[in-house]
């Protein structure tokens, strides 16, 4: 098995890891209800995407009333 001849310096190691940072999740406001949502995804609070209803979302009040 190959073994490195020299120790990797902190600079080389850190340069290699420069792309390992977590990406920031960008949010926008929903055009229908104004709630924050991720870009290019269905709004979790109202179920709209690009001006039309894609998913029917039950309100949280209905869930607690039935329980």
N, CA, C, O and CB atoms as a CASP TS submission, in Angstrom:
PFRMAT TS
TARGET T0000
AUTHOR 0000-0000-0000
METHOD Language model
MODEL 1
PARENT N/A
ATOM      1  N   UNK     1       0.845  -1.174   0.000  1.00  0.00           N
ATOM      2  CA  UNK     1       0.000   0.000   0.000  1.00  0.00           C
ATOM      3  C   UNK     1       0.892   1.239   0.000  1.00  0.00           C
ATOM      4  O   UNK     1       1.919   1.269   0.678  1.00  0.00           O
ATOM      5  CB  UNK     1      -0.962  -0.003   1.220  1.00  0.00           C
ATOM      6  N   UNK     2       0.507   2.239  -0.745  1.00  0.00           N
ATOM      7  CA  UNK     2       1.311   3.454  -0.840  1.00  0.00           C
ATOM      8  C   UNK     2       1.232   4.262   0.449  1.00  0.00           C
ATOM      9  O   UNK     2       0.171   4.397   1.058  1.00  0.00           O
ATOM     10  CB  UNK     2       0.854   4.306  -2.024  1.00  0.00           C
ATOM     11  N   UNK     3       2.372   4.792   0.842  1.00  0.00           N
ATOM     12  CA  UNK     3       2.462   5.600   2.051  1.00  0.00           C
ATOM     13  C   UNK     3       3.046   6.954   1.666  1.00  0.00           C
ATOM     14  O   UNK     3       4.040   7.006   0.942  1.00  0.00           O
ATOM     15  CB  UNK     3       3.333   4.894   3.151  1.00  0.00           C
ATOM     16  N   UNK     4       2.444   8.065   2.140  1.00  0.00           N
ATOM     17  CA  UNK     4       2.986   9.368   1.778  1.00  0.00           C
ATOM     18  C   UNK     4       4.401   9.559   2.325  1.00  0.00           C
ATOM     19  O   UNK     4       4.689   9.198   3.466  1.00  0.00           O
ATOM     20  CB  UNK     4       2.074  10.476   2.291  1.00  0.00           C
ATOM     21  N   UNK     5       5.275  10.128   1.504  1.00  0.00           N
ATOM     22  CA  UNK     5       6.663  10.337   1.909  1.00  0.00           C
ATOM     23  C   UNK     5       6.791  11.493   2.895  1.00  0.00           C
ATOM     24  O   UNK     5       7.620  11.458   3.804  1.00  0.00           O
ATOM     25  CB  UNK     5       7.535  10.598   0.687  1.00  0.00           C
ATOM     26  N   UNK     6       5.956  12.525   2.704  1.00  0.00           N
ATOM     27  CA  UNK     6       6.012  13.705   3.576  1.00  0.00           C
ATOM     28  C   UNK     6       4.641  13.948   4.193  1.00  0.00           C
ATOM     29  O   UNK     6       3.617  13.541   3.643  1.00  0.00           O
ATOM     30  CB  UNK     6       6.484  14.961   2.788  1.00  0.00           C
ATOM     31  N   UNK     7       4.635  14.603   5.320  1.00  0.00           N
ATOM     32  CA  UNK     7       3.390  14.961   6.001  1.00  0.00           C
ATOM     33  C   UNK     7       2.697  16.086   5.236  1.00  0.00           C
ATOM     34  O   UNK     7       3.355  17.010   4.756  1.00  0.00           O
ATOM     35  CB  UNK     7       3.664  15.387   7.473  1.00  0.00           C
ATOM     36  N   UNK     8       1.373  16.010   5.123  1.00  0.00           N
ATOM     37  CA  UNK     8       0.614  17.068   4.454  1.00  0.00           C
ATOM     38  C   UNK     8       0.559  18.296   5.353  1.00  0.00           C
ATOM     39  O   UNK     8       0.197  18.202   6.526  1.00  0.00           O
ATOM     40  CB  UNK     8      -0.820  16.587   4.096  1.00  0.00           C
ATOM     41  N   UNK     9       0.919  19.439   4.797  1.00  0.00           N
ATOM     42  CA  UNK     9       0.939  20.666   5.599  1.00  0.00           C
ATOM     43  C   UNK     9      -0.483  21.125   5.908  1.00  0.00           C
ATOM     44  O   UNK     9      -1.435  20.734   5.232  1.00  0.00           O
ATOM     45  CB  UNK     9       1.714  21.782   4.864  1.00  0.00           C
ATOM     46  N   UNK    10      -0.612  21.958   6.935  1.00  0.00           N
ATOM     47  CA  UNK    10      -1.922  22.495   7.309  1.00  0.00           C
ATOM     48  C   UNK    10      -2.517  23.311   6.167  1.00  0.00           C
ATOM     49  O   UNK    10      -3.729  23.301   5.949  1.00  0.00           O
ATOM     50  CB  UNK    10      -1.808  23.361   8.574  1.00  0.00           C
ATOM     51  N   UNK    11      -1.660  24.010   5.447  1.00  0.00           N
ATOM     52  CA  UNK    11      -2.124  24.840   4.333  1.00  0.00           C
ATOM     53  C   UNK    11      -2.730  23.971   3.223  1.00  0.00           C
ATOM     54  O   UNK    11      -3.827  24.257   2.744  1.00  0.00           O
ATOM     55  CB  UNK    11      -0.959  25.689   3.771  1.00  0.00           C
ATOM     56  N   UNK    12      -2.028  22.923   2.817  1.00  0.00           N
ATOM     57  CA  UNK    12      -2.530  22.028   1.767  1.00  0.00           C
ATOM     58  C   UNK    12      -3.809  21.326   2.209  1.00  0.00           C
ATOM     59  O   UNK    12      -4.757  21.194   1.436  1.00  0.00           O
ATOM     60  CB  UNK    12      -1.464  20.987   1.394  1.00  0.00           C
ATOM     61  N   UNK    13      -3.822  20.876   3.464  1.00  0.00           N
ATOM     62  CA  UNK    13      -5.005  20.193   3.993  1.00  0.00           C
ATOM     63  C   UNK    13      -6.210  21.125   3.982  1.00  0.00           C
ATOM     64  O   UNK    13      -7.295  20.725   3.559  1.00  0.00           O
ATOM     65  CB  UNK    13      -4.744  19.680   5.420  1.00  0.00           C
ATOM     66  N   UNK    14      -6.036  22.360   4.440  1.00  0.00           N
ATOM     67  CA  UNK    14      -7.140  23.314   4.501  1.00  0.00           C
ATOM     68  C   UNK    14      -7.593  23.768   3.119  1.00  0.00           C
ATOM     69  O   UNK    14      -8.779  24.023   2.909  1.00  0.00           O
ATOM     70  CB  UNK    14      -6.739  24.516   5.324  1.00  0.00           C
ATOM     71  N   UNK    15      -6.658  23.871   2.174  1.00  0.00           N
ATOM     72  CA  UNK    15      -7.049  24.226   0.808  1.00  0.00           C
ATOM     73  C   UNK    15      -7.907  23.123   0.192  1.00  0.00           C
ATOM     74  O   UNK    15      -8.847  23.403  -0.551  1.00  0.00           O
ATOM     75  CB  UNK    15      -5.801  24.481  -0.065  1.00  0.00           C
ATOM     76  N   UNK    16      -7.580  21.873   0.505  1.00  0.00           N
ATOM     77  CA  UNK    16      -8.367  20.757  -0.003  1.00  0.00           C
ATOM     78  C   UNK    16      -9.782  20.778   0.576  1.00  0.00           C
ATOM     79  O   UNK    16     -10.742  20.424  -0.109  1.00  0.00           O
ATOM     80  CB  UNK    16      -7.678  19.428   0.325  1.00  0.00           C
ATOM     81  N   UNK    17      -9.907  21.188   1.826  1.00  0.00           N
ATOM     82  CA  UNK    17     -11.202  21.207   2.504  1.00  0.00           C
ATOM     83  C   UNK    17     -11.995  22.491   2.262  1.00  0.00           C
ATOM     84  O   UNK    17     -13.065  22.667   2.846  1.00  0.00           O
ATOM     85  CB  UNK    17     -11.000  21.019   3.979  1.00  0.00           C
ATOM     86  N   UNK    18     -11.502  23.375   1.427  1.00  0.00           N
ATOM     87  CA  UNK    18     -12.175  24.661   1.232  1.00  0.00           C
ATOM     88  C   UNK    18     -13.568  24.510   0.616  1.00  0.00           C
ATOM     89  O   UNK    18     -14.402  25.402   0.767  1.00  0.00           O
ATOM     90  CB  UNK    18     -11.326  25.556   0.351  1.00  0.00           C
ATOM     91  N   UNK    19     -13.832  23.404  -0.069  1.00  0.00           N
ATOM     92  CA  UNK    19     -15.134  23.190  -0.704  1.00  0.00           C
ATOM     93  C   UNK    19     -16.078  22.369   0.164  1.00  0.00           C
ATOM     94  O   UNK    19     -17.178  22.032  -0.273  1.00  0.00           O
ATOM     95  CB  UNK    19     -14.951  22.505  -2.038  1.00  0.00           C
ATOM     96  N   UNK    20     -15.666  22.042   1.382  1.00  0.00           N
ATOM     97  CA  UNK    20     -16.474  21.190   2.247  1.00  0.00           C
ATOM     98  C   UNK    20     -17.463  21.961   3.117  1.00  0.00           C
ATOM     99  O   UNK    20     -18.207  21.356   3.888  1.00  0.00           O
ATOM    100  CB  UNK    20     -15.578  20.377   3.121  1.00  0.00           C
ATOM    101  N   UNK    21     -17.477  23.279   3.004  1.00  0.00           N
ATOM    102  CA  UNK    21     -18.354  24.088   3.855  1.00  0.00           C
ATOM    103  C   UNK    21     -19.818  23.830   3.503  1.00  0.00           C
ATOM    104  O   UNK    21     -20.144  23.533   2.353  1.00  0.00           O
ATOM    105  CB  UNK    21     -18.023  25.593   3.706  1.00  0.00           C
ATOM    106  N   UNK    22     -20.696  23.946   4.499  1.00  0.00           N
ATOM    107  CA  UNK    22     -22.119  23.776   4.262  1.00  0.00           C
ATOM    108  C   UNK    22     -22.665  24.981   3.514  1.00  0.00           C
ATOM    109  O   UNK    22     -22.275  26.119   3.776  1.00  0.00           O
ATOM    110  CB  UNK    22     -22.873  23.571   5.585  1.00  0.00           C
ATOM    111  N   UNK    23     -23.561  24.722   2.593  1.00  0.00           N
ATOM    112  CA  UNK    23     -24.158  25.816   1.825  1.00  0.00           C
ATOM    113  C   UNK    23     -25.304  26.432   2.611  1.00  0.00           C
ATOM    114  O   UNK    23     -26.007  25.754   3.360  1.00  0.00           O
ATOM    115  CB  UNK    23     -24.654  25.317   0.450  1.00  0.00           C
ATOM    116  N   UNK    24     -25.473  27.721   2.423  1.00  0.00           N
ATOM    117  CA  UNK    24     -26.557  28.430   3.088  1.00  0.00           C
ATOM    118  C   UNK    24     -27.869  28.123   2.366  1.00  0.00           C
ATOM    119  O   UNK    24     -27.919  28.118   1.136  1.00  0.00           O
ATOM    120  CB  UNK    24     -26.283  29.964   3.120  1.00  0.00           C
ATOM    121  N   UNK    25     -28.912  27.872   3.122  1.00  0.00           N
ATOM    122  CA  UNK    25     -30.219  27.630   2.524  1.00  0.00           C
ATOM    123  C   UNK    25     -30.923  28.961   2.362  1.00  0.00           C
ATOM    124  O   UNK    25     -31.197  29.648   3.346  1.00  0.00           O
ATOM    125  CB  UNK    25     -31.068  26.650   3.385  1.00  0.00           C
ATOM    126  N   UNK    26     -31.214  29.327   1.128  1.00  0.00           N
ATOM    127  CA  UNK    26     -31.851  30.591   0.853  1.00  0.00           C
ATOM    128  C   UNK    26     -33.363  30.434   0.923  1.00  0.00           C
ATOM    129  O   UNK    26     -33.918  29.441   0.454  1.00  0.00           O
ATOM    130  CB  UNK    26     -31.423  31.126  -0.514  1.00  0.00           C
ATOM    131  N   UNK    27     -34.010  31.408   1.505  1.00  0.00           N
ATOM    132  CA  UNK    27     -35.460  31.390   1.589  1.00  0.00           C
ATOM    133  C   UNK    27     -36.018  32.636   0.928  1.00  0.00           C
ATOM    134  O   UNK    27     -35.376  33.686   0.902  1.00  0.00           O
ATOM    135  CB  UNK    27     -35.928  31.292   3.052  1.00  0.00           C
ATOM    136  N   UNK    28     -37.210  32.503   0.401  1.00  0.00           N
ATOM    137  CA  UNK    28     -37.951  33.613  -0.184  1.00  0.00           C
ATOM    138  C   UNK    28     -39.330  33.613   0.452  1.00  0.00           C
ATOM    139  O   UNK    28     -39.717  32.645   1.108  1.00  0.00           O
ATOM    140  CB  UNK    28     -38.037  33.499  -1.752  1.00  0.00           C
ATOM    141  N   UNK    29     -40.069  34.693   0.262  1.00  0.00           N
ATOM    142  CA  UNK    29     -41.420  34.766   0.791  1.00  0.00           C
ATOM    143  C   UNK    29     -42.393  34.210  -0.241  1.00  0.00           C
ATOM    144  O   UNK    29     -42.273  34.492  -1.433  1.00  0.00           O
ATOM    145  CB  UNK    29     -41.790  36.220   1.170  1.00  0.00           C
ATOM    146  N   UNK    30     -43.342  33.431   0.216  1.00  0.00           N
ATOM    147  CA  UNK    30     -44.360  32.860  -0.653  1.00  0.00           C
ATOM    148  C   UNK    30     -45.217  33.990  -1.230  1.00  0.00           C
ATOM    149  O   UNK    30     -45.639  34.890  -0.503  1.00  0.00           O
ATOM    150  CB  UNK    30     -45.241  31.833   0.121  1.00  0.00           C
ATOM    151  N   UNK    31     -45.467  33.937  -2.531  1.00  0.00           N
ATOM    152  CA  UNK    31     -46.261  34.990  -3.169  1.00  0.00           C
ATOM    153  C   UNK    31     -47.741  34.886  -2.802  1.00  0.00           C
ATOM    154  O   UNK    31     -48.483  35.855  -2.963  1.00  0.00           O
ATOM    155  CB  UNK    31     -46.099  34.924  -4.685  1.00  0.00           C
ATOM    156  N   UNK    32     -48.181  33.722  -2.310  1.00  0.00           N
ATOM    157  CA  UNK    32     -49.581  33.532  -1.972  1.00  0.00           C
ATOM    158  C   UNK    32     -49.879  33.917  -0.519  1.00  0.00           C
ATOM    159  O   UNK    32     -50.796  34.695  -0.256  1.00  0.00           O
ATOM    160  CB  UNK    32     -49.978  32.089  -2.217  1.00  0.00           C
ATOM    161  N   UNK    33     -49.101  33.370   0.424  1.00  0.00           N
ATOM    162  CA  UNK    33     -49.399  33.599   1.841  1.00  0.00           C
ATOM    163  C   UNK    33     -48.350  34.441   2.562  1.00  0.00           C
ATOM    164  O   UNK    33     -48.604  34.915   3.670  1.00  0.00           O
ATOM    165  CB  UNK    33     -49.537  32.281   2.542  1.00  0.00           C
ATOM    166  N   UNK    34     -47.181  34.636   1.963  1.00  0.00           N
ATOM    167  CA  UNK    34     -46.148  35.459   2.575  1.00  0.00           C
ATOM    168  C   UNK    34     -45.262  34.736   3.564  1.00  0.00           C
ATOM    169  O   UNK    34     -44.413  35.368   4.193  1.00  0.00           O
ATOM    170  CB  UNK    34     -46.772  36.598   3.247  1.00  0.00           C
ATOM    171  N   UNK    35     -45.427  33.446   3.723  1.00  0.00           N
ATOM    172  CA  UNK    35     -44.602  32.672   4.647  1.00  0.00           C
ATOM    173  C   UNK    35     -43.239  32.382   4.004  1.00  0.00           C
ATOM    174  O   UNK    35     -43.159  32.269   2.781  1.00  0.00           O
ATOM    175  CB  UNK    35     -45.317  31.346   5.044  1.00  0.00           C
ATOM    176  N   UNK    36     -42.171  32.259   4.795  1.00  0.00           N
ATOM    177  CA  UNK    36     -40.868  31.922   4.209  1.00  0.00           C
ATOM    178  C   UNK    36     -40.860  30.487   3.711  1.00  0.00           C
ATOM    179  O   UNK    36     -41.389  29.588   4.365  1.00  0.00           O
ATOM    180  CB  UNK    36     -39.741  32.131   5.233  1.00  0.00           C
ATOM    181  N   UNK    37     -40.251  30.279   2.542  1.00  0.00           N
ATOM    182  CA  UNK    37     -40.147  28.943   1.953  1.00  0.00           C
ATOM    183  C   UNK    37     -38.857  28.853   1.171  1.00  0.00           C
ATOM    184  O   UNK    37     -38.247  29.874   0.853  1.00  0.00           O
ATOM    185  CB  UNK    37     -41.363  28.628   1.042  1.00  0.00           C
ATOM    186  N   UNK    38     -38.432  27.627   0.853  1.00  0.00           N
ATOM    187  CA  UNK    38     -37.237  27.438   0.042  1.00  0.00           C
ATOM    188  C   UNK    38     -37.577  27.718  -1.410  1.00  0.00           C
ATOM    189  O   UNK    38     -38.706  27.509  -1.853  1.00  0.00           O
ATOM    190  CB  UNK    38     -36.665  26.009   0.208  1.00  0.00           C
ATOM    191  N   UNK    39     -36.575  28.196  -2.147  1.00  0.00           N
ATOM    192  CA  UNK    39     -36.797  28.513  -3.548  1.00  0.00           C
ATOM    193  C   UNK    39     -37.096  27.247  -4.349  1.00  0.00           C
ATOM    194  O   UNK    39     -36.548  26.182  -4.066  1.00  0.00           O
ATOM    195  CB  UNK    39     -35.579  29.238  -4.128  1.00  0.00           C
ATOM    196  N   UNK    40     -37.963  27.370  -5.346  1.00  0.00           N
ATOM    197  CA  UNK    40     -38.318  26.299  -6.281  1.00  0.00           C
ATOM    198  C   UNK    40     -38.947  25.101  -5.582  1.00  0.00           C
ATOM    199  O   UNK    40     -38.780  23.963  -6.021  1.00  0.00           O
ATOM    200  CB  UNK    40     -37.091  25.851  -7.046  1.00  0.00           C
ATOM    201  N   UNK    41     -39.671  25.356  -4.491  1.00  0.00           N
ATOM    202  CA  UNK    41     -40.356  24.281  -3.770  1.00  0.00           C
ATOM    203  C   UNK    41     -41.762  24.729  -3.400  1.00  0.00           C
ATOM    204  O   UNK    41     -42.047  25.925  -3.343  1.00  0.00           O
ATOM    205  CB  UNK    41     -39.565  23.871  -2.502  1.00  0.00           C
ATOM    206  N   UNK    42     -42.629  23.772  -3.153  1.00  0.00           N
ATOM    207  CA  UNK    42     -44.002  24.059  -2.749  1.00  0.00           C
ATOM    208  C   UNK    42     -43.974  24.682  -1.363  1.00  0.00           C
ATOM    209  O   UNK    42     -43.200  24.264  -0.501  1.00  0.00           O
ATOM    210  CB  UNK    42     -44.882  22.769  -2.766  1.00  0.00           C
ATOM    211  N   UNK    43     -44.823  25.685  -1.151  1.00  0.00           N
ATOM    212  CA  UNK    43     -44.896  26.350   0.151  1.00  0.00           C
ATOM    213  C   UNK    43     -45.450  25.355   1.172  1.00  0.00           C
ATOM    214  O   UNK    43     -46.511  24.777   0.936  1.00  0.00           O
ATOM    215  CB  UNK    43     -45.787  27.643   0.082  1.00  0.00           C
ATOM    216  N   UNK    44     -44.764  25.139   2.299  1.00  0.00           N
ATOM    217  CA  UNK    44     -45.246  24.160   3.277  1.00  0.00           C
ATOM    218  C   UNK    44     -46.477  24.627   4.041  1.00  0.00           C
ATOM    219  O   UNK    44     -47.190  23.804   4.615  1.00  0.00           O
ATOM    220  CB  UNK    44     -44.153  23.840   4.253  1.00  0.00           C
ATOM    221  N   UNK    45     -46.742  25.936   4.060  1.00  0.00           N
ATOM    222  CA  UNK    45     -47.878  26.419   4.839  1.00  0.00           C
ATOM    223  C   UNK    45     -49.162  26.500   4.023  1.00  0.00           C
ATOM    224  O   UNK    45     -50.244  26.308   4.578  1.00  0.00           O
ATOM    225  CB  UNK    45     -47.562  27.772   5.415  1.00  0.00           C
ATOM    226  N   UNK    46     -49.078  26.783   2.711  1.00  0.00           N
ATOM    227  CA  UNK    46     -50.316  26.913   1.931  1.00  0.00           C
ATOM    228  C   UNK    46     -50.414  25.921   0.779  1.00  0.00           C
ATOM    229  O   UNK    46     -51.511  25.704   0.263  1.00  0.00           O
ATOM    230  CB  UNK    46     -50.428  28.309   1.388  1.00  0.00           C
ATOM    231  N   UNK    47     -49.299  25.306   0.352  1.00  0.00           N
ATOM    232  CA  UNK    47     -49.343  24.306  -0.713  1.00  0.00           C
ATOM    233  C   UNK    47     -49.319  24.871  -2.112  1.00  0.00           C
ATOM    234  O   UNK    47     -49.561  24.132  -3.066  1.00  0.00           O
ATOM    235  CB  UNK    47     -50.547  23.483  -0.562  1.00  0.00           C
ATOM    236  N   UNK    48     -49.034  26.162  -2.278  1.00  0.00           N
ATOM    237  CA  UNK    48     -49.000  26.769  -3.602  1.00  0.00           C
ATOM    238  C   UNK    48     -47.584  26.763  -4.156  1.00  0.00           C
ATOM    239  O   UNK    48     -46.614  26.860  -3.405  1.00  0.00           O
ATOM    240  CB  UNK    48     -49.545  28.198  -3.554  1.00  0.00           C
ATOM    241  N   UNK    49     -47.471  26.647  -5.488  1.00  0.00           N
ATOM    242  CA  UNK    49     -46.199  26.780  -6.189  1.00  0.00           C
ATOM    243  C   UNK    49     -46.471  27.465  -7.511  1.00  0.00           C
ATOM    244  O   UNK    49     -47.276  26.988  -8.311  1.00  0.00           O
ATOM    245  CB  UNK    49     -45.506  25.396  -6.402  1.00  0.00           C
ATOM    246  N   UNK    50     -45.802  28.581  -7.740  1.00  0.00           N
ATOM    247  CA  UNK    50     -45.926  29.379  -8.957  1.00  0.00           C
ATOM    248  C   UNK    50     -47.377  29.764  -9.253  1.00  0.00           C
ATOM    249  O   UNK    50     -47.820  29.726 -10.401  1.00  0.00           O
ATOM    250  CB  UNK    50     -45.349  28.617 -10.135  1.00  0.00           C
ATOM    251  N   UNK    51     -48.103  30.134  -8.206  1.00  0.00           N
ATOM    252  CA  UNK    51     -49.441  30.664  -8.377  1.00  0.00           C
ATOM    253  C   UNK    51     -50.559  29.649  -8.472  1.00  0.00           C
ATOM    254  O   UNK    51     -51.707  30.040  -8.685  1.00  0.00           O
ATOM    255  CB  UNK    51     -49.466  31.475  -9.559  1.00  0.00           C
ATOM    256  N   UNK    52     -50.280  28.369  -8.325  1.00  0.00           N
ATOM    257  CA  UNK    52     -51.367  27.390  -8.376  1.00  0.00           C
ATOM    258  C   UNK    52     -51.228  26.391  -7.242  1.00  0.00           C
ATOM    259  O   UNK    52     -50.129  26.124  -6.754  1.00  0.00           O
ATOM    260  CB  UNK    52     -51.382  26.659  -9.731  1.00  0.00           C
ATOM    261  N   UNK    53     -52.360  25.848  -6.835  1.00  0.00           N
ATOM    262  CA  UNK    53     -52.401  24.898  -5.733  1.00  0.00           C
ATOM    263  C   UNK    53     -51.843  23.561  -6.199  1.00  0.00           C
ATOM    264  O   UNK    53     -52.351  22.964  -7.149  1.00  0.00           O
ATOM    265  CB  UNK    53     -53.841  24.734  -5.195  1.00  0.00           C
ATOM    266  N   UNK    54     -50.808  23.100  -5.535  1.00  0.00           N
ATOM    267  CA  UNK    54     -50.162  21.843  -5.899  1.00  0.00           C
ATOM    268  C   UNK    54     -50.449  20.770  -4.867  1.00  0.00           C
ATOM    269  O   UNK    54     -50.613  19.598  -5.206  1.00  0.00           O
ATOM    270  CB  UNK    54     -48.656  22.037  -6.050  1.00  0.00           C
ATOM    271  N   UNK    55     -50.508  21.176  -3.600  1.00  0.00           N
ATOM    272  CA  UNK    55     -50.677  20.220  -2.512  1.00  0.00           C
ATOM    273  C   UNK    55     -51.673  20.793  -1.517  1.00  0.00           C
ATOM    274  O   UNK    55     -51.569  21.960  -1.139  1.00  0.00           O
ATOM    275  CB  UNK    55     -49.317  19.899  -1.820  1.00  0.00           C
ATOM    276  N   UNK    56     -52.625  19.994  -1.094  1.00  0.00           N
ATOM    277  CA  UNK    56     -53.590  20.436  -0.089  1.00  0.00           C
ATOM    278  C   UNK    56     -52.943  20.277   1.277  1.00  0.00           C
ATOM    279  O   UNK    56     -52.517  19.186   1.656  1.00  0.00           O
ATOM    280  CB  UNK    56     -54.933  19.626  -0.179  1.00  0.00           C
ATOM    281  N   UNK    57     -52.875  21.387   2.014  1.00  0.00           N
ATOM    282  CA  UNK    57     -52.236  21.398   3.332  1.00  0.00           C
ATOM    283  C   UNK    57     -53.318  21.572   4.380  1.00  0.00           C
ATOM    284  O   UNK    57     -54.097  22.523   4.334  1.00  0.00           O
ATOM    285  CB  UNK    57     -51.162  22.533   3.442  1.00  0.00           C
ATOM    286  N   UNK    58     -53.360  20.640   5.330  1.00  0.00           N
ATOM    287  CA  UNK    58     -54.329  20.760   6.415  1.00  0.00           C
ATOM    288  C   UNK    58     -53.804  21.743   7.453  1.00  0.00           C
ATOM    289  O   UNK    58     -52.603  21.775   7.725  1.00  0.00           O
ATOM    290  CB  UNK    58     -54.615  19.380   7.062  1.00  0.00           C
ATOM    291  N   UNK    59     -54.678  22.530   8.023  1.00  0.00           N
ATOM    292  CA  UNK    59     -54.243  23.486   9.035  1.00  0.00           C
ATOM    293  C   UNK    59     -53.917  22.761  10.335  1.00  0.00           C
ATOM    294  O   UNK    59     -54.437  21.675  10.592  1.00  0.00           O
ATOM    295  CB  UNK    59     -55.325  24.559   9.273  1.00  0.00           C
ATOM    296  N   UNK    60     -53.068  23.354  11.145  1.00  0.00           N
ATOM    297  CA  UNK    60     -52.672  22.728  12.415  1.00  0.00           C
ATOM    298  C   UNK    60     -53.815  22.746  13.413  1.00  0.00           C
ATOM    299  O   UNK    60     -53.864  21.895  14.301  1.00  0.00           O
ATOM    300  CB  UNK    60     -51.452  23.440  13.009  1.00  0.00           C
ATOM    301  N   UNK    61     -54.752  23.710  13.288  1.00  0.00           N
ATOM    302  CA  UNK    61     -55.890  23.769  14.188  1.00  0.00           C
ATOM    303  C   UNK    61     -56.804  22.565  14.007  1.00  0.00           C
ATOM    304  O   UNK    61     -57.372  22.063  14.977  1.00  0.00           O
ATOM    305  CB  UNK    61     -56.668  25.053  13.968  1.00  0.00           C
ATOM    306  N   UNK    62     -56.950  22.097  12.764  1.00  0.00           N
ATOM    307  CA  UNK    62     -57.790  20.937  12.489  1.00  0.00           C
ATOM    308  C   UNK    62     -57.194  19.674  13.106  1.00  0.00           C
ATOM    309  O   UNK    62     -57.929  18.802  13.568  1.00  0.00           O
ATOM    310  CB  UNK    62     -57.970  20.754  10.979  1.00  0.00           C
ATOM    311  N   UNK    63     -55.873  19.575  13.114  1.00  0.00           N
ATOM    312  CA  UNK    63     -55.212  18.395  13.678  1.00  0.00           C
ATOM    313  C   UNK    63     -55.420  18.330  15.177  1.00  0.00           C
ATOM    314  O   UNK    63     -55.692  17.258  15.717  1.00  0.00           O
ATOM    315  CB  UNK    63     -53.715  18.406  13.355  1.00  0.00           C
ATOM    316  N   UNK    64     -55.294  19.475  15.869  1.00  0.00           N
ATOM    317  CA  UNK    64     -55.437  19.469  17.326  1.00  0.00           C
ATOM    318  C   UNK    64     -56.912  19.280  17.746  1.00  0.00           C
ATOM    319  O   UNK    64     -57.184  18.733  18.815  1.00  0.00           O
ATOM    320  CB  UNK    64     -54.880  20.786  17.915  1.00  0.00           C
ATOM    321  N   UNK    65     -57.855  19.729  16.907  1.00  0.00           N
ATOM    322  CA  UNK    65     -59.266  19.578  17.238  1.00  0.00           C
ATOM    323  C   UNK    65     -59.711  18.114  17.123  1.00  0.00           C
ATOM    324  O   UNK    65     -60.568  17.658  17.881  1.00  0.00           O
ATOM    325  CB  UNK    65     -60.119  20.463  16.324  1.00  0.00           C
ATOM    326  N   UNK    66     -59.109  17.371  16.148  1.00  0.00           N
ATOM    327  CA  UNK    66     -59.506  15.978  15.970  1.00  0.00           C
ATOM    328  C   UNK    66     -58.829  15.063  16.981  1.00  0.00           C
ATOM    329  O   UNK    66     -59.295  13.944  17.195  1.00  0.00           O
ATOM    330  CB  UNK    66     -59.183  15.519  14.561  1.00  0.00           C
ATOM    331  N   UNK    67     -57.777  15.493  17.588  1.00  0.00           N
ATOM    332  CA  UNK    67     -57.040  14.624  18.524  1.00  0.00           C
ATOM    333  C   UNK    67     -57.662  14.591  19.911  1.00  0.00           C
ATOM    334  O   UNK    67     -57.155  13.907  20.799  1.00  0.00           O
ATOM    335  CB  UNK    67     -55.600  15.083  18.634  1.00  0.00           C
TER
END
